[in-house]
């Protein structure tokens, strides 16, 4: 009799346990799987440890172009290297790509055909002095500060910043006879004349386009061989990067890079 009672008690206890577990399971909320798309994926981070060759490129060039350029465009812009006397160890000239780009653009605006090394050096130093007095630094000025230099130092207002650009925007501006200054991730330009691995923040002038070779023609102040230097349009566009302004150390950009350009119109 005692054994039957124990057996019955164990059966009841087992049924109660199963019922409790079943109730707990049915009471749990259903968890739906999360699909990760490009819209809700985590944004890539900036890392200074990432080697340049492993960096993902920015937006690719559109496969179709609405701007038709039949003949080569080449603006007559005098070339200025950012270290006019080759003193690349000087911090001012080592970081003077923005100042040299501005000096080239203003020389073009004024109709100047050639700029001597002495004149180039003076222009770069004068612009750097203006930056120090107005921004508190003269290193890696972005397109917004560069526009201020045109407007405040040179009193030249015919400049405009365009953000979120595509390749056709550059081509159209050139076709309109306008000069383009672009900020870039210098290492992505793969210029063999740069000191390895090349600059992180860089700025250069777009002076033309060749529709046969699909190359942008630039005056690149980062090398003494930069006059009329050509970059394939896809490589060049992918390197464009609207970097931040100021002397703070900036890490290598990873993933999509914000695009912008400064358009200079001759008046």
Beta strands, then each sheet from edge to edge (+ up, - down):
strand 1: 73-74
strand 2: 159-163
strand 3: 179-185
strand 4: 201-210
strand 5: 215-219
strand 6: 227-232
strand 7: 260-264
sheet 1: 1+ 4- 3+ 7- 2+
sheet 2: 1+ 4- 5+ 6-
end
